[in-house]
Amino acid sequence: MSPAPLPAKRRGLLLATLATALLCAAGAPSQAQEPLKIGFIGTLSGPAGALGQDEYDAFMLAIQQKGGKLGGVPVTVIREDDQLKPDLGVQAATKLIKSDHVPIITGVTFSNVMMAIHKPITDAKVFLIGSNAGPAPIAGKSCSPFFFSTSWDNDQLHEAGGQLTSDLGYKNVYVMAANYQAGRDAVSGFKRDFTGKIVNEVYTQVNQPDYSAEIAQLQASKPDAVYVFYPGGMGVNFVKQYRQAGLLGKLPLVSVSTIDGSTLPALKSLAVGAITSAPYAPNLDNPQNKQFVEAFVKAYKRQPSMYAAQSYDAASLLDSAIAKVKGDVSNASAFRSALKSADFKSVRGAFKFASNQIADGPFYRVDVVEGKNGAELKAVSPIHIQKRANFAASCPLK
């Protein structure tokens, strides 16, 4: 038995509904939002590779937590390894700009690479959101409206270290650093706030594996304490050899970016007793940091370092700014204004940009202590820096 035919009026209504549905379905692919491309440049291999990997992992964690989006927009991250070589950094930046056509680049682990790529990127009017390297020149006269940093300038990082060393009461200090832009900035910043006498300042080769001669030399100088800046594998080697010489626990060691979340897994209890100055520690007591540490440990089975924290902040900054411009980053003026507002919750605590668009955040005394699960970093107290280079004063940005 055949079904009764539909009335003409109802049949017409169904056909119209079907046509509308087909039209919407046909138009759906063209309405889908194209992913926003973001370039990531970092040192991801070699003795310092752990630093860049922490930056990258934290950045990707933030995106994962937001469902593959930033500011409500799907994003695609194109990763490049500069291998701590400025020329490779320039090649990576050129590829990202000219071949991949990214409007935003983030990351950048070491200052010698940042010095090489900062101008090519910002001259191309591509936004560069740094999450670690902070060479002094780009914080001052060479600043750019297209550059923002969620970390610090190098001098500021070590002004905190110099202030901490003075606060600890050390009068005669032996200073050592790697011989590159950040190392020279480190000593400059340390001198500004250290009120005692510098017994000697020694610069060693980048990625130097053996410090036995330098350690013997510093022992002979009989300082009150030793202050060092050796990021990545350099820090692992130096601290191990300092411990083997019987000095750690006997001759106070104060450091910046030497014993941190990226190197402590390799050092473990060998680093216990050292004192560090840092912009971050996993035990900072704020809601954003607590959820970040829990998520990072769950995802990567290790504690986050300051490099991870600063990169997570970079992703949070971009999330807030992209949302403000509704995903349209082509309007450089509007997007810059959105970035400057820094409308996000930092894992470091209070966060704001100075006029040169570099973070003006807190610093802490962070001790290496024996915890329930082995050696850990514990923020003890804030550091109140007395003297600042104030590079922002010579930056022409408004």
Secondary structure, 3 states (H helix, E strand, C coil): CCCCCCCHHHHHHHHHHHHHHHHHHHHHHHHCCCCEEEEEEECCCCCCHHHHHHHHHHHHHHHHHCCCEECCEEEEEEEEECCCCHHHHHHHHHHHHHHCCCCEEEECCCHHHHHHHHHHHHHCCCEEEECCCCCHHHHCCCCCCCEEECCCCHHHHHHHHHHHHHHCCCCEEEEEEECCHHHHHHHHHHHHHCCCEEEEEEEECCCCCCCHHHHHHHHHHCCCEEEEECCCHHHHHHHHHHHHCCCCCCCCEEECCCCCCCCHHHHHHHHCCCEEEECCCCCCCCHHHHHHHHHHHHHHCCCCCHHHHHHHHHHHHHHHHHHHCCCCCCCHHHHHHHHHCCCCCECCECCCECCCCEECCCCEEEEEEEECCEEEEEEEEECCCCCCCCHHHHCCCC
